[in-house]
């Protein structure tokens, strides 16, 4: 099982503009190996998909399960798969945290 998460990274100066960065990372729960992690200038679903499909899968193969939180960048469970890149992941179970309970 892999866990996915985002960390707010440092600010970078790009073209005389200060830009916030985000570290998108996948961690293998059993071995604690990081299949892939990368800094992006936005915390977005396309970047999460790029980080997972374009790099982590090619480096370490298909995980049995992927554990994610309910972040805005996590694609909804009932959303259509994104392109043919999702084909190798049809056997991967998506596990999500429960939403916080009302107090």
N, C-alpha and C positions, 0 to 999 in steps of 0.2 A: 504494500500500500504506500502510495506517495501522498504527501501533504503539500498543498500549495498555499502560499501566502505572499503578501505585499508588505514591503517596509518603506517608509518614507525616507528617501535618501538625501544626499547633500544638494545644495543649490549650486548650479554651474553658470558661468557667464558664457553665453553663446550669442555671438553677433551683438555685443554690447547690451544684452538683455539677460537679466537673472532668471534662470529657469529651474524649477524644482524637478528633482529626479525621483524615481520609484524603482526599488529593487523587486522584481518578480522572481520568485524562487520556488523550486520543487525539491523536496527532501524525501528520500526513501526512509520510511518509518523503521524498518528492520535494521538496516546497515548504517543509517545516518549519512549515507552518501548523498551528495547534492547532484542529481542528474543534470540540472541546468539552473542557472540563475543569471539574470542580466538586468542592467539598468536601462530604463526607458524614461522619456520625458513626459509621459502621461500614463496614468493608471487606467487603462482602457481594455475593453474586451478584445479588440484586435491584437493588442500587444500581448495579452495573456494567451491567446490562441497561437500567436507566433512563437512565444516562448515555449509552449507545450508541444505543438505539432511540428514546428519547423526545427526544433533543436533537441529538446529533452528526449523525445521518442527515438530520434536517430542515434543519440548517444547511449541510451540505456535500455531501449526496447519498450514494450507496452506494459504498463503496470496492471496488476489485477484490480486495483481500486484506487480512486483519487478522492482525497478528503479535502473539501474546501469549506470556507465560511460563506455566509450570505452577503458577501461584498457586492457592490453595484456592478463590478466588472465580471462577476461570475455569470456565465450565460444561464438563463432559466432552464430547468430540467426538461421542460416540454418544447424547447426551441429546436428548430430544425438543425441537423448537423451542418457544420460549416465546411462546405466543399468536399472533395474526395479525400482530403487529409484525415477526416474523421473515420474513414473505413477501417484502419488498423485498430481503432479503439472500440469497436463494437462490443468487445468482450470486457471492457473496463467498466467497473461499477462506480458510479458517482455517488459519493457520500457527502451529505451537507449537514452543517450544524443546525440545530433547531433554532428557530427565531426566539428572541428573548420573551419571556412571559410577562404579561401586563401585571403591574403591582397594584 
